[in-house]
């Protein structure tokens, strides 16, 4: 039995106007990318979407577009026991 699920993994948030700066946005994106990579993503599988809205709010999403078939369970977990 395999535990692999090919659905994308997403970490996202919406930040209200006045609650973010370019520097804090960059830091948040970096944190989200680190978390996704700690889950097993490689850089080529990570996508970042930033939507800036007219009201000054911003929506940030970092997505791990997992491949359809990653092989056996050991390949997914790096050989670590679950």
Phi, psi and omega per residue, in radians:
X1 nan 2.431 3.121
X2 -1.945 2.567 3.119
X3 -1.722 -0.011 -3.065
X4 -1.151 2.294 3.073
X5 -2.180 2.032 -3.039
X6 -1.344 0.002 3.135
X7 -1.125 2.569 3.100
X8 -1.080 2.619 3.039
X9 -1.905 2.297 -3.087
X10 -2.283 2.391 2.939
X11 -2.059 2.155 -3.078
X12 -2.582 2.831 3.086
X13 -2.781 2.820 2.994
X14 -2.085 2.325 -3.104
X15 -2.003 2.290 -3.096
X16 -1.244 2.778 3.109
X17 -0.974 2.429 3.093
X18 1.427 -0.084 -3.109
X19 -1.792 0.172 -3.130
X20 -2.583 2.739 3.014
X21 -2.228 2.963 3.090
X22 -1.029 -0.680 -3.133
X23 -1.171 -0.778 -3.128
X24 -1.202 -0.577 3.090
X25 -1.134 -0.770 3.102
X26 -1.078 -0.724 3.119
X27 -1.132 -0.748 3.122
X28 -1.079 -0.797 3.112
X29 -1.057 -0.748 3.106
X30 -1.068 -0.712 3.107
X31 -1.114 -0.791 3.135
X32 -1.107 -0.743 3.129
X33 -1.092 -0.726 3.104
X34 -1.066 -0.780 3.138
X35 -1.077 -0.775 3.135
X36 -1.096 -0.721 -3.130
X37 -1.215 -0.552 3.060
X38 -1.147 -0.412 3.088
X39 -1.377 -0.180 3.078
X40 2.122 0.000 -3.140
X41 -1.271 2.619 2.946
X42 -1.816 2.867 -2.999
X43 -0.971 -0.641 -3.103
X44 -1.186 -0.356 -3.101
X45 -1.655 -0.046 -3.062
X46 -1.766 2.258 3.131
X47 -2.134 2.405 3.114
X48 -2.042 2.220 3.092
X49 -2.094 2.211 3.088
X50 -2.171 2.127 3.108
X51 -1.959 2.120 3.098
X52 -1.785 2.226 -3.070
X53 -1.797 2.739 -3.105
X54 -1.051 -0.451 -3.127
X55 -1.436 0.015 3.128
X56 1.651 -0.049 3.084
X57 -1.442 2.905 3.129
X58 -2.469 2.498 3.052
X59 -2.007 2.255 -3.123
X60 -2.074 2.313 3.060
X61 -2.433 2.248 3.011
X62 -2.002 2.137 -2.991
X63 -2.136 2.362 3.013
X64 -1.722 1.857 3.079
X65 -1.473 1.581 -3.063
X66 -1.216 2.494 3.081
X67 -1.145 2.705 -3.085
X68 -1.085 -0.623 -3.113
X69 -2.455 1.981 -3.111
X70 -1.757 0.147 3.122
X71 1.605 -2.502 -3.066
X72 -1.526 3.025 -3.086
X73 -1.034 -0.669 3.141
X74 -1.078 -0.607 3.127
X75 -1.160 -0.607 -3.117
X76 -1.300 -0.687 -3.056
X77 -1.687 0.063 -3.114
X78 1.195 0.453 3.111
X79 1.430 0.033 -3.134
X80 -1.392 2.511 3.077
X81 -1.237 2.488 3.123
X82 -1.663 nan nan
